[in-house]
Amino acid sequence: MLEKSGIFGIDRVKTATLGLALAGLVAGVLLHLFGQPALARSAWIAGTLPALGALLLEIVGSVRRGEVGLDVLAALSMSSALLFGESLAACIVALMYSGGTMLEVLAEGRARREMHDLLSRVPRFALRHRDGQIDRVPLDAVAPGDRLLIPQGDVVPVDGTIQSEGAFLDTSALTGESLPQRMAVGGEALSGATNAGEPFDIIATRRAEESTYAGIVRLVEAAQRSKAPMARLADRWSLGFMLVAVTIAVVAWWATSDPVRAVAVLVIATPCPLILAVPVALVAGLSRAAHFGVLVKGAKALEAMARMHTLVLDKTGTLTDGRPRITGIESAGALTEDALLRLAASLDQVSKHPVAQAIVAAAKARALALATPAEVHESPGEGAEGIVEGRRVRVGGFSYVHAALTAPGTRPEAPGAGAVIVAVDGSPAGHLVMADPLRDGVCATLQGLRREGIARIVLATGDRPEVAARVTAGLGIDAVRAELSPDEKVALVLAEREGGPTMMVGDGVNDAPALAAADIGIAMGARGAAASAEAADVVLLVDRIDPLVAGLTVAREARMIALQSVVAGIGLSVIGMIAAALGYLEPVEGALLQEVIDVAVILNALRALRIAPPQEVRDAS
């Protein structure tokens, strides 16, 4: 990659060639006006040669990489103009080509502005409480468990748990949500959010490199290095376009015996809008999608999103909250509901399992006083056993709990939900009915996805069929596949791909293989499982799927704008070439006309920065 410099970060070579071409053109015009035609031609040639030399070096590099693009046509038009004495036209082409590439750089710079703003906000230091003092420490020195002060206006440096009352956070850089949010004690503060209220403290839960904002920055940097498949397609189309341009030029020369006609044709054919419109429109689309909380890893993925036919959805954490809740308590003995819940929650205080945490949260919501358990032994994924107030309590799945009972019990019926069994002193005491509820607005989101071109929606889950059936009732999902292992999810995605381009949405480590197998993999939340975010092509910056509707809108319209610009630009160029071949345009006039065409397609491509999803989608996001 060529070195960048200057206030706009513009390529030094492009800056120099543009400046020399402009200086040569102006000097030549002045010399011509003062009656020095020979010196004027020399000035125009001098203004052309640097641009031509730089262009030839780019062509050599492209050929070595196995790429042949429209740069060849630009070099051919400059060379032929110099060869046949049209030095003014050659200089205008040099100025036009270097100016066009400069416009592309500036346009992409504008399109990337939101991403650059994201990168520029990366914190470098944190304020850490230590021994009654507040120290300013490098971000790398912050470890989980450190207590940090977040001053007003500062960016939260790492993910953490809020320790102060009424923290006020602006999350617009992460989610596009314009209104700051009031957060309670114990709420999660994501790195990258801005303190919009009074100073507050957090307890760091992740190191800086593992936090939400660091993950977003890495994904943005990867997105900025991408090249769209449409741009590569443009390079392939360039051979056909060059053949058309050269054919028209040769026919015009042969029919009229006038080489200037051929020069005029080649001049107006360069540079083709294919070079400019596609990358500008898609990079603008990347920026616009990020504004709505959809971080696309590159223009390739954005272009592919516009053509998706099938959506495969994981259930837990995608359609549902991924946080189980107690929906019922059934006591099997003398214990009341509150007493049963208090014993189970007292034991589960030692567990980090989501179900155990949900049981503890439910007990605290009822203001139950929890006891401190003793002799606790936890079997990961199965349950826990210990002493609570002198009674032996066992909490977990049916097989785990009943393996230790003095008398066998009956498996409780909990259609569409799960049951946590509670045993006290070796006897069944009851069970807690757990369910993972649907996220708010899921039905409207799925309808929005269908409006954006998704023809088939499939649910893929590892849960039991009855749970999957309950969750999807009334959602209009086309197919439900339950009790799937990670390998079976991959097989499902590959099977769906045979029917059309397929994207997969998931949030867990077990979803990573399926995300990688899909045409487009979408991970829920940049702070989710690292494996799923790494395997995905798109990351939703919030743990909801509704921003995906806006992302699909942006992808589809950005691709359409790119195609419109290409078709219009090529069409105008072909009309101009025919006019030049018929003698209606001189080389200088053709060069000026092509410059107007190039500016027009760039401005049209920048319309992608103003893509706006329907109002109901913005409200939901």
N, C-alpha and C positions, 0 to 999 in steps of 0.2 A: 504494500500500500504506500502511495506517495505521501511524503511528509506534509503535515498541515501546519499552518501558521496564520498569524494575523487575528484581528479581533473577531472575524467571522469564522476562523478556522479553515479558510479556503486554501485549496491546493496552490502551492507556490508556482508550479509550472503553468497552471491555468491562468493565474494572475499575470504572470510575465508575458505569456503569449497574447493574452487579451490586450495588455497595455501596449505591446510592440505593434500589434495589428492596428490598433486605434491610432497610435502615433504615426505609423507609416501611411495610413489612409489620410489623416489630416494634413500631414506634411506634403503628400503628393498632390492633394487638392490645392493647397496654397501655392505650391510650385507651378502647377498647371495654370492657375489664375495669373501668376506673374510671368507667364510666357516661357517657362522652362519645362517643356514636355518630356525631354530626355531624363532630366533629374526627377521629374514627377514619377515616371515609370520605374526608375531606380528605387524611389522611396516606397512605391507600392510593392515592388518585389521584395524589398527588405522587410516590409511588414508581413509579407506572406510566408517567407521561408522559415521563421521560428515556429509558427503554428504547424506548417507542413512537416518540419523535422520532428516536432513532438508527436504529431499524429502518426508518422511512420514508425517511431519507436513503440507507440502503443499497439500498432498493428503487428509488429514483430513479436511483441509479448503475447498478444492474443493468439497468433498462429502457433507459438510454442505451446500454449495451453490447449490447442486443438479447437480454438474458437475463431470464426470468421464473421465479422459484423459489418455494419454499415459505415464504419470508419474507413473502409477501403473505398467506398464511393465518394466520401468527402475528399480523401487524398487524390483520387482520380480527377475530380472536378477542379481542384486547385492546380494540379500538375498540367492538365490539358489547357486550362486558361493561361498559365504561364507560357506553355509551349507555343500557343497560337497568338501570343501577343496581347491577350486580354488581361493585362496586369492589374487594372483597376477592379475588374470582376474577381480576379484571384484574391486580391486583398479584402474585398467585401466578403467573399466566402470565408476567408481566414478569420475575419472579425465576427462573421455570423456564427461560424462553428465554435470558436472559443467563447463567444458571448453566449451561445446556446448552452454549452456545457456549464458555464458559470451560472446561468439562470437555473439550470437543473440543480446545481449545488445549493444555491440560495433557496430554491423552492423546497428542496429536501430539508434544508436547515429550518425553514419555517414549519414544515410538517413534523419535524422531530422535536419541536420546542417543548411540548409537554413532557416528552421523555427526558430531555435535557434538564428540565426543571426537577424531575424526579431524581435524577442522578446528582444534581447540585445540592440536594437537601440531605445527602448522606452525612450523619453526625460523625465527628472525629473524636470527641471526648464525652465523658459523662461525669456527673457530680455524685460522688459516692460517700455515704455516711460511714465513718470508721472512727471508733474510740471517741465519740462525742464531737468529732470534727467532720467537715465536709471537704473532701479532696477532689480536685479536678484530675481525672486519670484518663489515660488513653482507652479507647473503646475496647481494645483487645484485652485489657486488664480486668474487665468486668466478668464476673463469674456468676452462675446461678446461685441465688440466695443473697446476693449483695443488695443492700437497700440504696436506692438512687433517688435523688431529688430532681424533679422535672420543673424548671422555672417557667414562668409564663412566656409563651411565644416560642419555646424550644421544641425541637423534634424529639419524640421518645426514641432513645438510642437502641434499646433492646426490648424484646417482648418481656412483659412482666405483669404482676398482679397488683392492682391498685390498693394502696394502704391508707388513703386519705378519703374523707367524706366529699362527695360531690365533685369529682374530677370532671372537667369539661374538655372533650377532645374533638378536634377537627380531623376527620378521616378522609377528607376530599382527595388527598393525594393517593390514597389507597383504593378508594371505592367510587369516587366521583360524587359521593353524597355531599351536597352543598351545606347542609345544616350541621353544626357541631352537636355532639351527643353528650348527655349527662351520664356519667358512669358511677356506679356505687362501689363501696368498699368490696374487694374481692373480685371485681370485674377485671377483664383482661385488657391491658393496654398494648396495642400492637406497635412495634417499631415502625416509624414513618409517620405516625399520627402526630399532630401538633397540639400542644397545650394551649387551648383557647380561653382558659380561666385562670384561677389562682394556682400557685405552685402546689404540687402534690408529690407524694412518695410512691415508688413502686418497689416490689421485690422482684429482681430479675429471675426469669424462668428459663431463659436460653442465653447462650453466648451470642455475641454480635453476629458472627458468621453463620449462625444457625437460625437467626431471627427472620421475621417476615420481610422486613425491608431489604435485608441483604439478599434474600432469595429473589425479590422483585428486581433489584438492581442487576443481578447476574442474568436474569432472563431478558431484561431490557437490552443489555449489552449484546447478548446473543442475537436478539431481534435486529439490532442495528447492523449486524455483520451479514445479514442474510441477503440473498438475491432471489427474486421472484421467478417461478417457472415461466411466467409470461414474458419476463425479460429474456430468458434463455430462448423461449419460443420466438421472440422478436429477432434474436440473432439468427435463428434458422430461417425465418421468413426473409431476412435480409438478402440471402442469396437469390431468391426469386425476384425480389424488388430490384436488386442490382441488375439482374438479367433483363428485366423490363426496361429499366432506365438506359442501359447500354444499347439494347436493341433499338429503342426509339432514337437514340443519338446517332447510331450507325446508319439507320434508314434515312434520317434527316440529312446526314452528310452525303450519303450515296445519291439521294434524290436531287439534291441541290448543288452538290460539289462545294458546299460552303462549310468549312470546319467550325465556323463560329456558331452555326445552328446547333451542332453537337455539343459545343461548350455550354451553350445556353441551357440545353436539356440537362446536362450533368450538374450544372450549378443549381438549378431549381430542384433537383432530386436530393439535395444534401443540405443538412442532415435530416434523415427521416424522422418523423414524430415517434416512431417506434422506440427510438433511443431515449426520448425524453418523457413521454406521457406515462408509460407503464410504471417505471420506478417511482415517479413523483406521486401518482395516484395511490399506489399501494403503500408507500411509506406514510402518506397522509392518512390512509385508512388505519395503519398500525397505531398512529398517534390518536386517532379518533376513538378507536376501540379501547385503548388504555384509559381514555377519559371516562368511559362507562364501566370501568373495573374489569375489563377483559384484556389480559396481557397475552398477545399472540407472539410466539417466539420468532416469527419471521414472515416475510412477504409470501413465501411459499405456502405456509399454513393459512394465511389470510385468503389467498387466492383459492385454495382448496376448500375452505369453509363455505365459499359461495356456491359450491356444487354438491353439497351433502344431500343424500337421499334418506338415510336411515340413522336413527339415534338409538344407541344402546345405553341404558341407564342402570347404574348400580342403585340399590335401594337405601341402605343405611348411610346416613350422612349426605345423601343426595336428594332423594324424594322425602326422606324423613330427617329429623333433627340429628339423629345419631346419638341422642341422649335419652335413654330409657326413662320412663316415668311410671310410678305406681298408679294403676287405674282401679285397683280393688284389693281388699284385704279379707281373707277368709280364715276365721279361727276355727280350729278343730277341737278345742277343749274349753277349759274354764277361762283362758286368757281373753281379755277384751282386745279389740283391734289395736288400740293405742299401746297396750302392754306387749302385744306380739311384735308390733313395729319397733317399740323401744328396745326390746331385747335384740332383735335382728340388727338394728342400727348401731347399738352399742358395740356389738362384735365387729361389724363392718367398718368401724372407724379406722381400723388398721389397714384396710385394703384400698388400693388405687383403682380397682376394677370399676368401669363405668356403672355397672349395675349396683355395686356396693355403694358408690358415691351417690347414686340416685336414691337409695334407701336411706342413707344418712341425711340427705337434703330433705326428703319427705318428713323425716322425724323432726328435724329442726323447724320445718315449716309449721308443724303442729305444736311447736314450743315444748317438745318432750325433753326431759332432763336425761341425758345419756350417761351411762356408767362407764367406768374404765375397765376394759376387759383384761383378763390374765390368761397365761398359758395358751396363747393364740397360735394356731397352726393353720396356714393358708395353703390350699392346693390350687395353684394358678389355673384359672379358667374353669374350676369346678366348684369351689366354695371355701368356707373357713369354719373352724371349730375353736371354741375357747370357753373360759369360765366368765360368766357375767353375774355378779352379785351372788356367788355361790352356786349357780346353776350352770350345767353344761349345755351350751347352745351350739347347734350346728345349722349353718345356713348355706344353701347352694342349690344345685340342680337335683332332680329327682333321684338319679342313680347314686350320686355322691352322698346325699343325706340318708337315704334308705338303706345304704350298705351298713350303716352303724346303728340301725334301730333294733330294739329287742323284738319287735313284731313288725312284719311287713305292712306297708300302707298302700293306699290306692293313688295312682297318678291322677292329679287333679285335671279337670277339663278346663282349658283356657283357649277357646277357639280364636285364632288370629292373634294370639299374644303368647307371652312366656310366663312361666310360674317359677318363683323362687320358694323353695320348701324350707320351712323352719321346724326344727326338732328341739325339744327341751328335755333334758335328762333321759334321753333315749326313746322318747315317745313323740309321735307327730303332734305338732302344736298348731299347724295351719300353713297357709302359703300366701305369698304376695303376688298379685297379678301385675306383670310388667308389660308395657307397650311402648313402641317408638312411634310417636305421632307424626303425621304428615306435616311438612313445612307449610306455612301460610302461603296462599297464592299459587300452589303447585298446579292446580287445574288451569288457571289463567295462563301460567307460564307455558304449559304444554300446548295450549291452543295457540299461543303466540309463536311457538316453534313451528307448528304446522303452517301458520301463515307465512313463515319465512322459508318454506320449501321443504320441510321435513315431512316426508310422506309416510314413514313407518317408524313407530316408537316401540322398543322392546325393553322389558325389564329383565335384568340378569341379577340374581341374588343367591346368596348361600343359605338364606332362611328357608324354613319349611313352606310347602305350598300353601297351607291355610293362612299363614302370616302374609305371604305375598299377595294372596287373593284379597285379603281384607284391606291391605294398603292400597291396592290398585283399583278397588271398586269405584266405578263412576268416573275414572280418569280417562277412559277412552284409549287405553294402551292396547296396541295391536297384538302383542304376545307377551306371555310371562314365563320365564324359565327360572325355576327354583332349585334349591339344594345343589348349586353349582360350585365346583372347586375352581381355583384359579385356572387350571388347565382347561376345564370345560368352558369357562368364560372366554378364553382365547379361541377355542373351537367355535363357539357361538358367533364371535365377532367375525372370524374368517368366513363362516357360512353366510352371514348377512352381507358381507362385502361382495359376494357373488351376485347379489341382487342390485347393487349400486353402491356408490361411495358412502362409507359408514363412519360415524364418529361415536366415540365411547366417552361417557362421563363417569368418573369414579374419584374416590378420595383416600383409599387405604393402600397399604403396601400390597395387599392381595390383588388390587386392581391394576398394578403396574404392568404385568404382562399383557393384559387385554388392551390397555391404553396404547402400548407399543405396537400391538397387532392392528389397531384400527387405522384407517386413513388419516383421521384426526383424533388424537387423544386429548381429553380435557380433564384437568385436575381441579378439584374443589379446594380453593384457598391456597395461597402461596405458603402458608404456615403448616399445611397438611403434611402427609407422609412424604419424605424426601424422595423415595423411590417413585411414587406416582407423579410428583412434580417433574422429576428428571425425565420420565418416560413420556410425558405429555407434550403436545405441541402448543397447547393453550392452557393458561392458568387463570381461573376466576379468582379475583383478589378478595372476594368475600365468600363465605361458606354458604352460598345460595346459588341456585341455577338460573334465577331470573335474569341476571346480566347477560346470559348466553343469547337471549333473544336480541338484545341490542347488538351484540357482537356479530350475529348472523346478518342483521340488517346492514351494518357497516361493511362487512365482507362482500355481500352481494352488490351493494351500491358502488363500492370502491372499484370492484372488478368491472361493473358496467360502465363507470366513468372512464376507466382506462381503455376499454374497448371502443367507446364512443370517440375518444380522443384519437386513437389509432386510425379508426376507419375514416373519420373526418380529415385527419392530417394526410393520410395516404391518398384519399380521393382528391383533395385539393392539389397535392403534389403532382398526381398523374395528369390532372387537367392542365396544370401549368406546364408540364413537360410537352404535352401535345401542342399547346399554344406556342411554346418556344420552337418546337420542330416546324411549325407552320410559319414561323417568322414574325409572330406577333409580339414576342418578348426578346429583347436583347439580353446578353449575359448579366449586365449590371441590374437591369430591371428584374430579371429572374431571381438574382441573389437577394434583392430587397424583398420581393414577394415571399420567398421561402422564409426569410427572417420573420415576417408577419405571421406566417403559418405556425412557425415554431413557438412564438410567444403565445399565440392563441391556444395551442394544445396544452402548454404548461399551465396557463391560467384556468383552462377547463379542468385539468387534472387536479388542481388545488381545490376544486369544489368538494373533494372528498373530506376536506377539513370541516365542512359544514353539514355533513350527513347527520340527520336527526331521526332517531327511531320514533315510532308513534308515541303520543303523549302517555298512553296507558303503560307503555313499556318503561318510560322514564320514571313515571310515578312508582312503579313496582320496584325499580332498581334503587 
